Amino acid sequence: MQACKQQLDALLFDAHMTRADLARAFGVAPESISRWNTRGIPQYAAAYLKLKAENISLRKQLGADGGI
């Protein structure tokens, strides 16, 4: 259980999101996100969070390079 929670927390941190943000993004109750602490993170949610984090990273790089 702790490993799932830590993985979810790390993905949320990298994506600059909260559990409530994620629940809103998927249109589910926050309790559904909390269940992922024990049941594991669905692949679609992990992929979404990784893409969001990558987007943030790329946007920062573009901003730092003057948009090149």
N, C-alpha and C positions, 0 to 999 in steps of 0.2 A: 504494500500500500504506500509506504513512504517513498519508494522509488517512482511510482506513478505521479504522486503529488509533486515531487521535486522536478520531474521532467516537465510536467504541466507548468509549474511555476517558472521554470527556465524559459520555456517557449513563450509564455505570456510576457515575461520581462523583455526578451529580445524583440518581441512584436509591439512593445509599448502598449499593452492592453491589460485590462483587468478581467477577472472572471465574468463580471457583469457585462463588460464590453463584448466578450466572446458570446455570451448568452444572447445578447441583442443581435449580434451579427448573424447567428444561426436561427434566431427566432424561437429560442427554447427558454424554458424556465431556468433560473440560476441553479436550482437544485440538480438539474440534469448535468451541469458542468461539475458540480461537487461530486457526483457519483463517479466521475472519471478518476477521482483520487484512488478508488479501490478497483474499479473495473478496467482501468487503462484508458488511454486517449484514443479515440477513433482515428484511423488513418487520415480521413478527410480533414479533421480538425488540426492534426499535426501538420499536414501539408499546407493548410491555410495559414497557420501561424508562421511556419518557416518562410512562405512566400511573402507574407507581410513584413517579416523581419528583413528579408533580402531587399524588398522594395525600399524600406527605410534606409538601409545601408547604401543602396545605389543612389538614392536621392541626396544623401549627405555627401557622397563622393562627387556627384554632379555639382552640388552647391559649392563645395570646396574648390572645385576646378573651374569655377566660373561658368558652368553649364556646357563645358566642352564635351 
